[in-house]
Amino acid sequence: MKTLEDTRAEIIEMASLWGTAFSTGDSRTANRLNRKIGQIIERYQEDRAQSESLLVPCLAHANPSVRLMASVWALEFGIHTQEAETILTRIKNDRTVGLVRTMAEINLSQWNDKKAGKSKGRAGA
């Protein structure tokens, strides 16, 4: 059975690969990885402590794609929301991270709409 650390490592690897696929226009791979990440993370939704243990370390990861993914899911689960918003804003404003900026901007906009009561849901990482 996988430990939480093993699962986190798997998610980090997939989020890194997602960022590369997304940035190079490989939408088929990016979408497949995004679905897999979602399927894994959603298993932890009901357990706040495990969700935090899984996602919070990823918020500080060096790879912006990993930070983006962790921030999106942290907002979805309502954990560390201020930190997640700050991270999305930083990614959105970072001209060195390529197209990942676009996803940060979209997710931040959707989060702000949700806070204002105009929610359409999560765009994904």
The first five atom37 places (N, CA, C, CB, O) and aatype in JSON, in Angstrom:
{
  "aatype": [12, 11, 16, 10, 6, 3, 16, 1, 0, 6, 9, 9, 6, 12, 0, 15, 10, 17, 7, 16, 0, 13, 15, 16, 7, 3, 15, 1, 16, 0, 2, 1, 10, 2, 1, 11, 9, 7, 5, 9, 9, 6, 1, 18, 5, 6, 3, 1, 0, 5, 15, 6, 15, 10, 10, 19, 14, 4, 10, 0, 8, 0, 2, 14, 15, 19, 1, 10, 12, 0, 15, 19, 17, 0, 10, 6, 13, 7, 9, 8, 16, 5, 6, 0, 6, 16, 9, 10, 16, 1, 9, 11, 2, 3, 1, 16, 19, 7, 10, 19, 1, 16, 12, 0, 6, 9, 2, 10, 15, 5, 17, 2, 3, 11, 11, 0, 7, 11, 15, 11, 7, 1, 0, 7, 0],
  "atom_mask": [
    [1, 1, 1, 1, 1],
    [1, 1, 1, 1, 1],
    [1, 1, 1, 1, 1],
    [1, 1, 1, 1, 1],
    [1, 1, 1, 1, 1],
    [1, 1, 1, 1, 1],
    [1, 1, 1, 1, 1],
    [1, 1, 1, 1, 1],
    [1, 1, 1, 1, 1],
    [1, 1, 1, 1, 1],
    [1, 1, 1, 1, 1],
    [1, 1, 1, 1, 1],
    [1, 1, 1, 1, 1],
    [1, 1, 1, 1, 1],
    [1, 1, 1, 1, 1],
    [1, 1, 1, 1, 1],
    [1, 1, 1, 1, 1],
    [1, 1, 1, 1, 1],
    [1, 1, 1, 0, 1],
    [1, 1, 1, 1, 1],
    [1, 1, 1, 1, 1],
    [1, 1, 1, 1, 1],
    [1, 1, 1, 1, 1],
    [1, 1, 1, 1, 1],
    [1, 1, 1, 0, 1],
    [1, 1, 1, 1, 1],
    [1, 1, 1, 1, 1],
    [1, 1, 1, 1, 1],
    [1, 1, 1, 1, 1],
    [1, 1, 1, 1, 1],
    [1, 1, 1, 1, 1],
    [1, 1, 1, 1, 1],
    [1, 1, 1, 1, 1],
    [1, 1, 1, 1, 1],
    [1, 1, 1, 1, 1],
    [1, 1, 1, 1, 1],
    [1, 1, 1, 1, 1],
    [1, 1, 1, 0, 1],
    [1, 1, 1, 1, 1],
    [1, 1, 1, 1, 1],
    [1, 1, 1, 1, 1],
    [1, 1, 1, 1, 1],
    [1, 1, 1, 1, 1],
    [1, 1, 1, 1, 1],
    [1, 1, 1, 1, 1],
    [1, 1, 1, 1, 1],
    [1, 1, 1, 1, 1],
    [1, 1, 1, 1, 1],
    [1, 1, 1, 1, 1],
    [1, 1, 1, 1, 1],
    [1, 1, 1, 1, 1],
    [1, 1, 1, 1, 1],
    [1, 1, 1, 1, 1],
    [1, 1, 1, 1, 1],
    [1, 1, 1, 1, 1],
    [1, 1, 1, 1, 1],
    [1, 1, 1, 1, 1],
    [1, 1, 1, 1, 1],
    [1, 1, 1, 1, 1],
    [1, 1, 1, 1, 1],
    [1, 1, 1, 1, 1],
    [1, 1, 1, 1, 1],
    [1, 1, 1, 1, 1],
    [1, 1, 1, 1, 1],
    [1, 1, 1, 1, 1],
    [1, 1, 1, 1, 1],
    [1, 1, 1, 1, 1],
    [1, 1, 1, 1, 1],
    [1, 1, 1, 1, 1],
    [1, 1, 1, 1, 1],
    [1, 1, 1, 1, 1],
    [1, 1, 1, 1, 1],
    [1, 1, 1, 1, 1],
    [1, 1, 1, 1, 1],
    [1, 1, 1, 1, 1],
    [1, 1, 1, 1, 1],
    [1, 1, 1, 1, 1],
    [1, 1, 1, 0, 1],
    [1, 1, 1, 1, 1],
    [1, 1, 1, 1, 1],
    [1, 1, 1, 1, 1],
    [1, 1, 1, 1, 1],
    [1, 1, 1, 1, 1],
    [1, 1, 1, 1, 1],
    [1, 1, 1, 1, 1],
    [1, 1, 1, 1, 1],
    [1, 1, 1, 1, 1],
    [1, 1, 1, 1, 1],
    [1, 1, 1, 1, 1],
    [1, 1, 1, 1, 1],
    [1, 1, 1, 1, 1],
    [1, 1, 1, 1, 1],
    [1, 1, 1, 1, 1],
    [1, 1, 1, 1, 1],
    [1, 1, 1, 1, 1],
    [1, 1, 1, 1, 1],
    [1, 1, 1, 1, 1],
    [1, 1, 1, 0, 1],
    [1, 1, 1, 1, 1],
    [1, 1, 1, 1, 1],
    [1, 1, 1, 1, 1],
    [1, 1, 1, 1, 1],
    [1, 1, 1, 1, 1],
    [1, 1, 1, 1, 1],
    [1, 1, 1, 1, 1],
    [1, 1, 1, 1, 1],
    [1, 1, 1, 1, 1],
    [1, 1, 1, 1, 1],
    [1, 1, 1, 1, 1],
    [1, 1, 1, 1, 1],
    [1, 1, 1, 1, 1],
    [1, 1, 1, 1, 1],
    [1, 1, 1, 1, 1],
    [1, 1, 1, 1, 1],
    [1, 1, 1, 1, 1],
    [1, 1, 1, 1, 1],
    [1, 1, 1, 0, 1],
    [1, 1, 1, 1, 1],
    [1, 1, 1, 1, 1],
    [1, 1, 1, 1, 1],
    [1, 1, 1, 0, 1],
    [1, 1, 1, 1, 1],
    [1, 1, 1, 1, 1],
    [1, 1, 1, 0, 1],
    [1, 1, 1, 1, 1]
  ],
  "atom_positions": [
    [[0.83, -1.19, 0.0], [0.0, 0.0, 0.0], [0.88, 1.26, 0.0], [-0.95, 0.0, 1.22], [1.9, 1.32, 0.69]],
    [[0.48, 2.23, -0.77], [1.25, 3.47, -0.87], [1.09, 4.31, 0.39], [0.81, 4.27, -2.09], [0.01, 4.41, 0.98]],
    [[2.2, 4.9, 0.79], [2.13, 5.85, 1.88], [1.71, 7.21, 1.33], [3.49, 5.95, 2.62], [1.69, 7.41, 0.12]],
    [[1.38, 8.12, 2.21], [1.03, 9.47, 1.8], [2.21, 10.14, 1.09], [0.6, 10.3, 3.03], [2.03, 10.89, 0.13]],
    [[3.41, 9.85, 1.57], [4.62, 10.41, 0.94], [4.8, 9.88, -0.48], [5.86, 10.09, 1.78], [5.19, 10.62, -1.38]],
    [[4.51, 8.58, -0.68], [4.59, 7.99, -2.02], [3.57, 8.63, -2.95], [4.36, 6.46, -1.96], [3.86, 8.94, -4.1]],
    [[2.37, 8.84, -2.42], [1.31, 9.46, -3.22], [1.69, 10.89, -3.57], [-0.02, 9.44, -2.45], [1.5, 11.32, -4.71]],
    [[2.24, 11.63, -2.61], [2.67, 13.0, -2.87], [3.75, 13.02, -3.95], [3.19, 13.66, -1.58], [3.71, 13.85, -4.85]],
    [[4.71, 12.1, -3.87], [5.78, 12.04, -4.86], [5.21, 11.74, -6.25], [6.83, 10.96, -4.47], [5.66, 12.3, -7.25]],
    [[4.23, 10.88, -6.31], [3.58, 10.55, -7.59], [2.86, 11.78, -8.16], [2.57, 9.38, -7.4], [2.94, 12.06, -9.36]],
    [[2.18, 12.51, -7.3], [1.47, 13.71, -7.73], [2.46, 14.78, -8.2], [0.59, 14.26, -6.58], [2.23, 15.45, -9.2]],
    [[3.54, 14.93, -7.47], [4.56, 15.92, -7.86], [5.13, 15.58, -9.23], [5.7, 15.97, -6.8], [5.29, 16.46, -10.08]],
    [[5.43, 14.32, -9.45], [5.96, 13.92, -10.76], [4.94, 14.18, -11.86], [6.35, 12.43, -10.74], [5.29, 14.71, -12.92]],
    [[3.69, 13.8, -11.62], [2.66, 14.02, -12.65], [2.41, 15.5, -12.9], [1.36, 13.34, -12.23], [2.21, 15.91, -14.04]],
    [[2.42, 16.32, -11.84], [2.21, 17.76, -12.01], [3.36, 18.38, -12.8], [2.06, 18.46, -10.64], [3.14, 19.27, -13.61]],
    [[4.56, 17.91, -12.55], [5.73, 18.4, -13.31], [5.6, 18.02, -14.78], [7.05, 17.83, -12.72], [5.84, 18.85, -15.66]],
    [[5.22, 16.78, -15.04], [5.02, 16.33, -16.42], [3.86, 17.08, -17.07], [4.75, 14.82, -16.46], [3.92, 17.42, -18.26]],
    [[2.8, 17.34, -16.29], [1.67, 18.12, -16.81], [2.15, 19.49, -17.27], [0.56, 18.27, -15.73], [1.8, 19.94, -18.37]],
    [[2.95, 20.16, -16.46], [3.44, 21.49, -16.8], [4.23, 21.48, -18.1], [0.0, 0.0, 0.0], [4.08, 22.38, -18.93]],
    [[5.07, 20.47, -18.28], [5.84, 20.35, -19.52], [4.91, 20.11, -20.7], [6.87, 19.22, -19.41], [5.05, 20.75, -21.74]],
    [[3.98, 19.18, -20.55], [3.05, 18.87, -21.63], [2.19, 20.1, -21.98], [2.15, 17.68, -21.25], [2.0, 20.41, -23.15]],
    [[1.7, 20.77, -20.98], [0.85, 21.94, -21.19], [1.64, 23.04, -21.91], [0.31, 22.47, -19.84], [1.14, 23.65, -22.85]],
    [[2.85, 23.28, -21.46], [3.68, 24.35, -22.01], [4.15, 24.06, -23.43], [4.87, 24.58, -21.13], [4.44, 24.99, -24.19]],
    [[4.22, 22.78, -23.8], [4.66, 22.43, -25.15], [3.48, 22.14, -26.09], [5.57, 21.22, -25.1], [3.69, 21.75, -27.24]],
    [[2.27, 22.32, -25.61], [1.1, 22.14, -26.47], [0.62, 20.71, -26.6], [0.0, 0.0, 0.0], [-0.2, 20.41, -27.47]],
    [[1.12, 19.81, -25.76], [0.69, 18.41, -25.8], [-0.56, 18.26, -24.93], [1.83, 17.46, -25.31], [-0.51, 17.75, -23.81]],
    [[-1.69, 18.71, -25.48], [-2.92, 18.74, -24.69], [-3.42, 17.35, -24.31], [-4.0, 19.48, -25.46], [-4.01, 17.18, -23.25]],
    [[-3.21, 16.38, -25.16], [-3.66, 15.01, -24.84], [-2.98, 14.51, -23.56], [-3.35, 14.05, -26.02], [-3.64, 13.99, -22.66]],
    [[-1.67, 14.67, -23.49], [-0.92, 14.24, -22.31], [-1.29, 15.1, -21.1], [0.6, 14.3, -22.57], [-1.49, 14.58, -20.01]],
    [[-1.36, 16.41, -21.29], [-1.71, 17.31, -20.19], [-3.08, 16.96, -19.61], [-1.69, 18.77, -20.65], [-3.24, 16.9, -18.39]],
    [[-4.06, 16.73, -20.46], [-5.4, 16.39, -19.97], [-5.42, 15.05, -19.25], [-6.39, 16.36, -21.13], [-6.08, 14.9, -18.23]],
    [[-4.7, 14.07, -19.79], [-4.64, 12.76, -19.15], [-4.01, 12.87, -17.76], [-3.84, 11.77, -20.02], [-4.52, 12.29, -16.8]],
    [[-2.91, 13.6, -17.66], [-2.25, 13.78, -16.36], [-3.13, 14.55, -15.39], [-0.92, 14.5, -16.54], [-3.19, 14.22, -14.21]],
    [[-3.81, 15.57, -15.88], [-4.7, 16.36, -15.02], [-5.81, 15.48, -14.44], [-5.31, 17.54, -15.8], [-6.15, 15.58, -13.26]],
    [[-6.38, 14.62, -15.29], [-7.43, 13.7, -14.8], [-6.88, 12.75, -13.74], [-8.02, 12.89, -15.96], [-7.52, 12.53, -12.71]],
    [[-5.69, 12.19, -13.99], [-5.1, 11.27, -13.02], [-4.82, 11.96, -11.69], [-3.8, 10.68, -13.59], [-5.1, 11.41, -10.63]],
    [[-4.26, 13.16, -11.76], [-3.99, 13.92, -10.53], [-5.29, 14.13, -9.77], [-3.32, 15.28, -10.86], [-5.35, 13.92, -8.56]],
    [[-6.32, 14.55, -10.47], [-7.62, 14.78, -9.83], [-8.18, 13.54, -9.18], [0.0, 0.0, 0.0], [-8.7, 13.59, -8.07]],
    [[-8.08, 12.41, -9.87], [-8.6, 11.16, -9.32], [-7.88, 10.78, -8.03], [-8.45, 10.03, -10.34], [-8.5, 10.3, -7.08]],
    [[-6.59, 11.01, -8.0], [-5.81, 10.68, -6.79], [-6.16, 11.64, -5.66], [-4.29, 10.74, -7.09], [-6.45, 11.2, -4.54]],
    [[-6.14, 12.92, -5.93], [-6.35, 13.9, -4.87], [-7.77, 13.85, -4.32], [-6.04, 15.31, -5.39], [-7.98, 14.03, -3.12]],
    [[-8.74, 13.61, -5.17], [-10.14, 13.56, -4.71], [-10.38, 12.48, -3.68], [-11.06, 13.35, -5.89], [-11.32, 12.57, -2.89]],
    [[-9.54, 11.44, -3.66], [-9.68, 10.38, -2.65], [-9.43, 10.91, -1.24], [-8.71, 9.24, -2.95], [-9.84, 10.28, -0.26]],
    [[-8.76, 12.05, -1.12], [-8.4, 12.61, 0.17], [-9.32, 13.74, 0.6], [-6.98, 13.11, 0.14], [-9.12, 14.33, 1.66]],
    [[-10.31, 14.05, -0.19], [-11.18, 15.2, 0.05], [-11.9, 15.14, 1.4], [-12.19, 15.32, -1.06], [-12.06, 16.16, 2.06]],
    [[-12.32, 13.98, 1.8], [-13.11, 13.85, 3.03], [-12.27, 13.9, 4.29], [-13.87, 12.57, 3.0], [-12.81, 14.08, 5.39]],
    [[-10.97, 13.75, 4.16], [-10.09, 13.75, 5.33], [-9.19, 14.99, 5.28], [-9.23, 12.44, 5.39], [-8.15, 15.0, 4.61]],
    [[-9.6, 16.02, 6.0], [-8.89, 17.3, 5.95], [-7.42, 17.17, 6.34], [-9.56, 18.29, 6.86], [-6.56, 17.77, 5.7]],
    [[-7.14, 16.4, 7.38], [-5.76, 16.26, 7.84], [-4.89, 15.61, 6.76], [-5.71, 15.42, 9.13], [-3.76, 16.05, 6.52]],
    [[-5.41, 14.59, 6.11], [-4.64, 13.94, 5.04], [-4.52, 14.85, 3.82], [-5.29, 12.62, 4.65], [-3.48, 14.87, 3.17]],
    [[-5.58, 15.59, 3.5], [-5.52, 16.54, 2.39], [-4.42, 17.56, 2.63], [-6.88, 17.26, 2.2], [-3.63, 17.86, 1.74]],
    [[-4.37, 18.09, 3.85], [-3.33, 19.05, 4.19], [-1.94, 18.41, 4.11], [-3.57, 19.61, 5.59], [-1.01, 19.01, 3.57]],
    [[-1.81, 17.21, 4.63], [-0.52, 16.52, 4.6], [-0.06, 16.24, 3.17], [-0.59, 15.21, 5.38], [1.13, 16.24, 2.87]],
    [[-1.02, 16.0, 2.29], [-0.71, 15.73, 0.9], [-0.35, 17.01, 0.14], [-1.89, 15.04, 0.23], [0.62, 17.03, -0.61]],
    [[-1.14, 18.07, 0.33], [-1.02, 19.26, -0.5], [-0.09, 20.35, 0.03], [-2.36, 19.84, -0.68], [0.64, 20.97, -0.76]],
    [[-0.09, 20.58, 1.31], [0.65, 21.73, 1.86], [2.15, 21.68, 1.5], [0.49, 21.77, 3.37], [2.69, 22.72, 1.12]],
    [[2.83, 20.55, 1.6], [4.24, 20.55, 1.2], [4.43, 20.92, -0.29], [4.85, 19.18, 1.46], [5.46, 21.47, -0.66]],
    [[3.45, 20.61, -1.1], [3.53, 20.93, -2.54], [3.4, 22.42, -2.8], [2.45, 20.17, -3.31], [3.83, 22.9, -3.85]],
    [[2.82, 23.16, -1.89], [2.67, 24.6, -2.06], [4.02, 25.31, -2.1], [1.82, 25.18, -0.94], [4.14, 26.4, -2.65]],
    [[5.04, 24.69, -1.52], [6.36, 25.3, -1.47], [7.34, 24.65, -2.45], [6.92, 25.2, -0.06], [8.54, 24.93, -2.42]],
    [[6.84, 23.8, -3.31], [7.71, 23.09, -4.26], [8.37, 24.07, -5.23], [6.9, 22.03, -5.05], [7.8, 25.12, -5.54]],
    [[9.55, 23.74, -5.7], [10.28, 24.61, -6.62], [9.59, 24.72, -7.99], [11.69, 24.1, -6.81], [9.71, 25.76, -8.65]],
    [[8.9, 23.69, -8.41], [8.28, 23.68, -9.74], [6.94, 24.44, -9.69], [8.06, 22.21, -10.23], [6.06, 24.09, -8.9]],
    [[6.78, 25.46, -10.54], [5.53, 26.23, -10.51], [4.3, 25.4, -10.89], [5.64, 27.4, -11.45], [3.19, 25.71, -10.45]],
    [[4.46, 24.37, -11.69], [3.33, 23.51, -12.04], [2.83, 22.74, -10.82], [3.73, 22.53, -13.16], [1.63, 22.53, -10.66]],
    [[3.75, 22.34, -9.97], [3.38, 21.64, -8.73], [2.68, 22.61, -7.79], [4.64, 21.01, -8.04], [1.65, 22.28, -7.2]],
    [[3.23, 23.83, -7.65], [2.6, 24.84, -6.79], [1.2, 25.19, -7.32], [3.47, 26.11, -6.7], [0.27, 25.36, -6.54]],
    [[1.07, 25.3, -8.63], [-0.24, 25.59, -9.23], [-1.25, 24.5, -8.87], [-0.11, 25.71, -10.76], [-2.34, 24.79, -8.39]],
    [[-0.87, 23.25, -9.11], [-1.76, 22.13, -8.82], [-2.15, 22.11, -7.35], [-1.11, 20.8, -9.21], [-3.33, 21.96, -7.02]],
    [[-1.18, 22.27, -6.47], [-1.46, 22.22, -5.04], [-2.37, 23.38, -4.64], [-0.16, 22.27, -4.23], [-3.27, 23.21, -3.81]],
    [[-2.15, 24.55, -5.21], [-2.98, 25.72, -4.88], [-4.41, 25.53, -5.34], [-2.39, 26.98, -5.52], [-5.35, 25.85, -4.6]],
    [[-4.59, 25.02, -6.54], [-5.93, 24.79, -7.06], [-6.71, 23.83, -6.17], [-5.86, 24.23, -8.5], [-7.87, 24.07, -5.84]],
    [[-6.06, 22.74, -5.78], [-6.74, 21.77, -4.93], [-6.92, 22.26, -3.5], [-5.98, 20.46, -4.93], [-7.91, 21.93, -2.85]],
    [[-5.97, 23.04, -3.01], [-6.12, 23.61, -1.67], [-7.35, 24.52, -1.64], [-4.85, 24.41, -1.26], [-8.12, 24.48, -0.68]],
    [[-7.53, 25.33, -2.68], [-8.73, 26.18, -2.75], [-9.99, 25.32, -2.84], [-8.65, 27.14, -3.97], [-10.99, 25.61, -2.18]],
    [[-9.93, 24.29, -3.64], [-11.09, 23.39, -3.81], [-11.51, 22.77, -2.47], [-10.76, 22.27, -4.83], [-12.7, 22.63, -2.19]],
    [[-10.52, 22.42, -1.66], [-10.79, 21.76, -0.37], [-10.93, 22.75, 0.78], [-9.7, 20.78, -0.06], [-11.28, 22.36, 1.89]],
    [[-10.66, 24.02, 0.51], [-10.78, 25.03, 1.56], [-9.68, 24.98, 2.6], [0.0, 0.0, 0.0], [-9.91, 25.29, 3.77]],
    [[-8.49, 24.6, 2.19], [-7.36, 24.55, 3.12], [-6.28, 25.52, 2.65], [-6.79, 23.1, 3.23], [-5.96, 25.58, 1.47]],
    [[-5.73, 26.25, 3.59], [-4.66, 27.22, 3.31], [-5.03, 28.12, 2.14], [-3.34, 26.49, 3.0], [-4.22, 28.37, 1.24]],
    [[-6.26, 28.61, 2.15], [-6.76, 29.37, 1.0], [-6.0, 30.67, 0.76], [-8.22, 29.68, 1.2], [-5.75, 31.03, -0.39]],
    [[-5.62, 31.38, 1.8], [-4.88, 32.63, 1.61], [-3.52, 32.35, 0.98], [-4.7, 33.36, 2.96], [-3.1, 33.07, 0.07]],
    [[-2.85, 31.33, 1.46], [-1.56, 30.96, 0.9], [-1.71, 30.52, -0.56], [-0.9, 29.83, 1.74], [-0.91, 30.88, -1.41]],
    [[-2.75, 29.74, -0.84], [-2.99, 29.27, -2.21], [-3.28, 30.44, -3.15], [-4.15, 28.28, -2.24], [-2.78, 30.47, -4.27]],
    [[-4.08, 31.39, -2.69], [-4.35, 32.59, -3.5], [-3.07, 33.36, -3.79], [-5.37, 33.52, -2.78], [-2.84, 33.79, -4.91]],
    [[-2.24, 33.52, -2.78], [-0.98, 34.23, -2.93], [-0.08, 33.53, -3.94], [-0.26, 34.36, -1.58], [0.54, 34.18, -4.79]],
    [[-0.02, 32.22, -3.86], [0.81, 31.45, -4.79], [0.3, 31.6, -6.22], [0.83, 29.96, -4.39], [1.08, 31.8, -7.15]],
    [[-1.02, 31.49, -6.41], [-1.58, 31.67, -7.75], [-1.29, 33.06, -8.3], [-3.09, 31.42, -7.73], [-0.98, 33.21, -9.48]],
    [[-1.38, 34.05, -7.45], [-1.08, 35.42, -7.87], [0.38, 35.55, -8.28], [-1.4, 36.42, -6.75], [0.69, 36.18, -9.29]],
    [[1.27, 34.95, -7.52], [2.7, 35.01, -7.86], [2.98, 34.31, -9.19], [3.54, 34.37, -6.74], [3.74, 34.83, -10.01]],
    [[2.38, 33.15, -9.39], [2.57, 32.43, -10.65], [1.99, 33.24, -11.81], [1.91, 31.03, -10.58], [2.61, 33.34, -12.87]],
    [[0.81, 33.8, -11.6], [0.17, 34.61, -12.63], [1.05, 35.78, -13.07], [-1.18, 35.14, -12.13], [1.04, 36.16, -14.24]],
    [[1.79, 36.34, -12.15], [2.62, 37.52, -12.42], [4.05, 37.17, -12.81], [2.64, 38.4, -11.21], [4.84, 38.07, -13.1]],
    [[4.4, 35.9, -12.83], [5.76, 35.46, -13.12], [5.91, 35.19, -14.62], [6.13, 34.2, -12.3], [5.41, 34.19, -15.13]],
    [[6.59, 36.06, -15.3], [6.75, 35.95, -16.76], [7.71, 34.83, -17.17], [7.25, 37.25, -17.32], [7.85, 34.56, -18.37]],
    [[8.36, 34.18, -16.21], [9.32, 33.14, -16.54], [8.7, 31.74, -16.59], [10.46, 33.15, -15.54], [9.39, 30.78, -16.94]],
    [[7.44, 31.61, -16.25], [6.85, 30.26, -16.14], [6.0, 29.87, -17.34], [6.01, 30.18, -14.89], [5.33, 28.83, -17.3]],
    [[6.0, 30.66, -18.38], [5.3, 30.29, -19.61], [3.79, 30.2, -19.45], [0.0, 0.0, 0.0], [3.17, 30.99, -18.73]],
    [[3.22, 29.23, -20.12], [1.76, 29.09, -20.17], [1.14, 28.71, -18.83], [1.4, 28.06, -21.19], [-0.08, 28.84, -18.66]],
    [[1.93, 28.24, -17.9], [1.41, 27.92, -16.57], [0.78, 29.17, -15.95], [2.53, 27.35, -15.65], [-0.15, 29.08, -15.16]],
    [[1.3, 30.32, -16.33], [0.72, 31.61, -15.87], [-0.75, 31.7, -16.23], [1.49, 32.81, -16.49], [-1.57, 32.16, -15.43]],
    [[-1.09, 31.24, -17.43], [-2.47, 31.32, -17.91], [-3.39, 30.5, -17.01], [-2.57, 30.83, -19.36], [-4.48, 30.96, -16.65]],
    [[-2.97, 29.3, -16.65], [-3.81, 28.46, -15.78], [-3.93, 29.08, -14.39], [-3.23, 27.05, -15.68], [-4.99, 28.98, -13.76]],
    [[-2.87, 29.7, -13.92], [-2.94, 30.36, -12.61], [-3.95, 31.5, -12.68], [-1.55, 30.9, -12.18], [-4.76, 31.68, -11.77]],
    [[-3.9, 32.27, -13.76], [-4.82, 33.39, -13.92], [-6.27, 32.91, -14.01], [-4.46, 34.19, -15.17], [-7.15, 33.5, -13.38]],
    [[-6.52, 31.86, -14.77], [-7.87, 31.31, -14.91], [-8.39, 30.81, -13.57], [-7.9, 30.18, -15.95], [-9.51, 31.11, -13.18]],
    [[-7.56, 30.04, -12.87], [-8.0, 29.49, -11.58], [-8.19, 30.57, -10.53], [-7.0, 28.48, -11.08], [-9.11, 30.48, -9.72]],
    [[-7.35, 31.58, -10.54], [-7.51, 32.68, -9.6], [-8.79, 33.45, -9.89], [-6.29, 33.63, -9.66], [-9.51, 33.85, -8.97]],
    [[-9.08, 33.66, -11.16], [-10.31, 34.34, -11.55], [-11.54, 33.53, -11.12], [-10.34, 34.57, -13.07], [-12.51, 34.09, -10.6]],
    [[-11.48, 32.23, -11.34], [-12.61, 31.39, -10.92], [-12.76, 31.36, -9.41], [-12.43, 29.96, -11.45], [-13.88, 31.32, -8.9]],
    [[-11.66, 31.38, -8.69], [-11.72, 31.42, -7.23], [-12.36, 32.73, -6.77], [-10.3, 31.26, -6.62], [-13.22, 32.73, -5.89]],
    [[-11.95, 33.83, -7.38], [-12.53, 35.12, -7.02], [-14.02, 35.16, -7.35], [-11.81, 36.25, -7.74], [-14.8, 35.74, -6.58]],
    [[-14.43, 34.57, -8.47], [-15.86, 34.48, -8.8], [-16.6, 33.64, -7.76], [-16.05, 33.88, -10.21], [-17.72, 33.98, -7.36]],
    [[-15.98, 32.55, -7.34], [-16.61, 31.68, -6.33], [-16.8, 32.43, -5.03], [-15.75, 30.41, -6.1], [-17.84, 32.33, -4.39]],
    [[-15.77, 33.19, -4.63], [-15.88, 33.98, -3.39], [-16.98, 35.03, -3.51], [-14.54, 34.65, -3.05], [-17.63, 35.37, -2.52]],
    [[-17.18, 35.54, -4.71], [-18.2, 36.57, -4.94], [-19.57, 35.97, -5.22], [-17.78, 37.47, -6.1], [-20.54, 36.69, -5.44]],
    [[-19.65, 34.63, -5.21], [-20.93, 33.97, -5.44], [-21.28, 33.74, -6.89], [0.0, 0.0, 0.0], [-22.43, 33.48, -7.22]],
    [[-20.29, 33.83, -7.78], [-20.52, 33.62, -9.2], [-19.79, 32.38, -9.7], [-20.09, 34.86, -10.0], [-19.27, 32.39, -10.82]],
    [[-19.72, 31.34, -8.91], [-18.86, 30.2, -9.19], [-19.3, 29.37, -10.38], [-18.81, 29.33, -8.0], [-20.48, 29.15, -10.63]],
    [[-18.28, 28.93, -11.12], [-18.48, 27.95, -12.2], [-17.66, 26.7, -11.91], [-18.07, 28.56, -13.57], [-17.69, 25.75, -12.7]],
    [[-16.95, 26.67, -10.82], [-16.14, 25.5, -10.47], [-14.68, 25.68, -10.78], [0.0, 0.0, 0.0], [-14.23, 26.77, -11.14]],
    [[-13.95, 24.61, -10.62], [-12.49, 24.59, -10.76], [-12.13, 24.37, -12.23], [-11.86, 23.49, -9.87], [-12.73, 23.53, -12.89]],
    [[-11.17, 25.12, -12.73], [-10.7, 24.95, -14.11], [-9.74, 23.8, -14.24], [-10.04, 26.21, -14.6], [-9.58, 23.25, -15.33]],
    [[-9.11, 23.42, -13.15], [-8.1, 22.36, -13.21], [-6.73, 22.97, -13.23], [0.0, 0.0, 0.0], [-6.55, 24.18, -13.37]],
    [[-5.76, 22.09, -13.1], [-4.38, 22.57, -13.12], [-3.82, 22.34, -14.48], [-3.5, 21.87, -12.05], [-2.66, 22.67, -14.74]]
  ]
}
